[in-house]
């Protein structure tokens, strides 16, 4: 049987982690296991697809940078231009996996699916979850029903959209959920069972592909400002002095903010800095002019985006040359 071709891009993370002993699930070295060993650990992959594996870097995803992101976008765009390629799997550390997934969905074509997966236990651990996650991710990537899906997240036997995927536990193997939503598919007997057509779900998400035809050498700097008791608004001019072109408020409650911090952010917006008002609360939207006068402050309301995803969207939007109103329209698309 002529098996579909699958590109496996390994970037490190826990799925490739090595610990001193099999009973250790913490204190391991991420990215220590090469991609060839990951493939060899799942012999059933060979019956699923013709695997072409490569490893551009091997890091814990807390070390992911804009340079890594741009390299991934460039590589995946090039791979997606190959008409014989069925799908792409990216193994990735779970700490920033959800951010990378949204980046790839916004900046890459959506015809050839890109499935990001990882693990909560290192490869050397008893009951490591990486092998099954890798197999399931490959099954999703080569599934004809996944064509047009864009970037997806496969974790704990579920497929999540990149806009809603969220890591919500530090150590359990069921660490991922769909923020304010449901999974797009469930994995049963190693195969995806779609609750919603994957391509249809992708059409509901905005894209910046047409505005990012030429990739920059660096992405605009956007920082997150946390609202908390006694938060010091002096952080705002400091970040601007460090080159921030955008700021995202991780506000309390419905994106609420103290008067001093609001005034500092409004002053930043008046200078042309893109300011997005999000919430540190795990679920629920931040709606425009609800509790805070976004019109007066010159703010964008983050809607359903977490602060970290809003930061990523802001950076890409700035590079694409979008103004404040266009960024609000983009965010509203989620």
N, C-alpha and C positions, 0 to 999 in steps of 0.2 A: 504494500500500500504506500502511495506517495504521501508522506507526512508533511504537514505545513511547516514552514520555516519560522523559527522564533529567535529573536535577538534577546539575549540576557545580558544586561548591563549591571555589574556589581559595583557598589560604592562603599561597602563596608558595613558597619553597624553590628548590632547584637546577633543578627542572623549568621554573621561570620565571626562571632566572638569565641574566644578560647579562655577557659577558666582553669585554675590550678587543679581542680578535681571535679568529678561528675556531679557532686552534690552541691556545687556552688553555682548560684544563679546571679550573684552580684560579685563585684571585684574582678571582673573578667577584662580581657583585652579585646575591644571591638575591632572588627576588620582584620583579624589575625588569620582567618581561614581563607585560602584563595578560592576564586570562583570555580576552578576545576574540581576542587573537593566538595563544594556545595552541590554541583551537578552529580558527582559520583555518589553522593550520599542519598540520592533519590533516583535509583535505577529506572523507575517507572516513567521518568521524564522522557527517556529515549523512545518509549512507545507512544508518546503523546505528540512529539514534534521533533524536527531536526534543530538541535540547539546550536546556536552560534554565540559563544560567550566571550565577554571582554570585561576588563576591570580598569576603568580610567583612574580610580583612586580608591583607597581603603581607609575610611575614617569613621569615627563616631559622628553621628549626624549633628551633635551639638557644635561640631567644628565646621559645618557647612557654611560656605560664604557665597556672596554674589558671583564670584568667579567660578565656583563649582556649578552654580545654577546655570550660568550662561554656557558653560562647557556642555552640560547635559542637554540644554535646549538645542545647541548646534548639532550635537551628535544625533539626537533623536529626529530632528528635522531631516538630516541627511539620510538616516535609515528609512524614514517614512516615504522618501522619494523612490524607494525600491519597490516596484510593483509586485515582486514575488514574495515580499515579507508579510506574514500573517499577523504578527503581533510583537509587542515588546514588553519585557518584564524588567523592572528596575528593583534590585534589592537595596534596601536603604535602612538606616537607623530609624527607630520609631520616634525619636525625640522631635525631629523636624520634618518627618515624613509628610504630614498633612500640608505643610507649607510648600514643599517641593512638588507635591501633586497638583496643587492649585496653580503654581507657576507653569508647569508643563501643560496644563489644560488651557491656560490663557494664551500661551506663547507658541504652541505647536499645532499643526493640523490635527483633526480629530478622526480622520479616516481609519488609520492603523491604530488600534487601541494600545495604550500604554498603562500597564498595571504595576503599581508600586506595592511592594510587600516588604515585610521585615519579620522580626521575632522579638519576643519578650524574654526568652531564655537563650543563652549562648549555645552555639553548635555542640559544645562538649557536654552539655547538661543532660541529666536523666530527664526524659520526657521533653526534649527540645521541640519547640513548636515550629521552628524554621522549615524543616523538610516538607511538612504538610502545607504550610503557607506557600512555599515555592511551587509545589505541584499544583495547588489550586490556582495560584496566580497565572501559571502557564496555561492551565485549562481555560481560564477566563480569556486570556490574551488571544488564543487561537480559536475561540468559539465564534462561528460566523455571526451569531447574534450580538457580538460585541463590536462589530464593525461600526464605525462612526461614534463610538462611545467617548472618545477623547481619553483623558487620564482618569484612572480609577484607583481606589485603594482597596487592597485585599488583606484583611486581617480577621482573625478568629472566626473563620468560616462565613464571612460576610463580605459583600462588595459594597463600598461606599462611594458616593459622589465626592469629588475633590473639594467642593465648597462646604460640605457638611461633615466630612470625616474629622474626628477629634480623638486625641488620646486623653483618656479620663482616669487612668490608674497608673501608678508608678511601676508596678511589678506583676500584676496578674496577667495571665495569657489572654483574657477577654478585655483587653485594655482599651479597645476602640469602639466608638459608637458613631451614629449619625446625629450630629448636633441638630436639635429641633427637627428631626425628620426620621425617615426609615431607611434601612438598607435597600440598595437597588437589586440585590440578588443574595441568595443563600447558597452555600456549597453543600451538596448532598452527594455522597459517594464519589467525591472528587470532581463533580461537575456543577456548573452554575445553573441555578434555577431562577430566572429573572422575574422579579415582581413588577417591573416596569421596563419596557423596551429601552435598551441602553442608549441607542441613538436618539430616541425621543427625549430622554432625560438630558442629554448633552445639548440639544437645541434650546433648552430652557436656561442654559447658563451662558453668560456673555463671553465673548472672545476678544482678544486684542491682536490676533494673528495679522490682520490686515494693516494694523498700525505699527507692527514690529517686524516688518519685512527685513530690515537690516538690524542685526544685533549690535548693541553698543559694546564697548570694551569694559565698561563698568556700569552698574546700575545706580541711579540717584539714591543718595542716603536718606532714609526715613527712620526715625526713632520712635520708640514707645515711651510715653510719659504716664506713670502710674499715679492715680488719685488714691490717697489714703489719709488717715488722720495725720495732720501736721505735714502734709506734702509741701515741699518747698518750691514755689513757682520759679525760683532762680534757675531751676534746671532747664527751663525753656530757652532763655537767652544763651545759656551755656551751650546747649545742643545746636542752636543756630550758629554760634561762633565756631563750632566744630564742623560746620558744613551741611547740616541737615536742611534738606529742601522740603521735607514733609515731617509732620508729627502726628502720631496717633495717640489719643487719650484712651487709656484703659480705665474708664471711669467707674464709679460706684453705681450700684443699682441700674437705673435706666440710662446709663452714661452720664450720671450726675457728676458735678465738679464744684469744688469750692470757689468762692468769688475771686480770691487772689489768683488761683490757677486759671480760672476762666478768663480773667483779664489778661494774663500773660499769654495765653493761647490766642486770644483775640488780637492782641498786638502783633503776634507772630503772623497771623493770617493777613493782617493789614499790610505786611511787608511782602506778601506774595507766597509765603509758606503755605503749603497744603496741609490743612488741619482736619483730621477725621476724628469724630467722637464715637468711641466704641465703649463696651462695658467689660469689666473683669468677671461678670457673672457668666456662668457656664452656658445658660440657655436663655432664649428670648431675644427679640430684636431691639435695636436702638432706633427709634423713629424720629423723623425730622421735627424739630421745634416742640418736642415732648419733654417738658421739664427744663430744657435749656433752649434759649432763643438762638437757633443756629443761623438764622438770617442776620441777626445783629452781630453775632460773633464771627461770621464768615466761615462757618464750619460745614463739613460734610457729615451727615449721619450715616453710621456704618451699617445700618440695617441688621441683617442676619450674620454678618461677618464678625469673627472673633478679632481682638486687637492684632494678633499675629498675622492673620490672613489679610486684615485691612492694611497692615503695614506693607505686605507684599504687593497687594493691588495698587497701593499708592505709589510705590516705587516704579512699577511697570507703567502706570498711567502717566507719571511724570515724564518717563522716557518717551512715551508715545505722544507727548505734547498736549495732553488733555487739560483743559481748564477746570475750574472748580465745579461748574454746572455739569460738565461732561463727566466728571468723576462721580458726581452724585447720581447721574443717570446710569453709569456703569455699575455702581454699587447696588442701585435699586434693582438691577437685573438679576441679582442673586436672591 
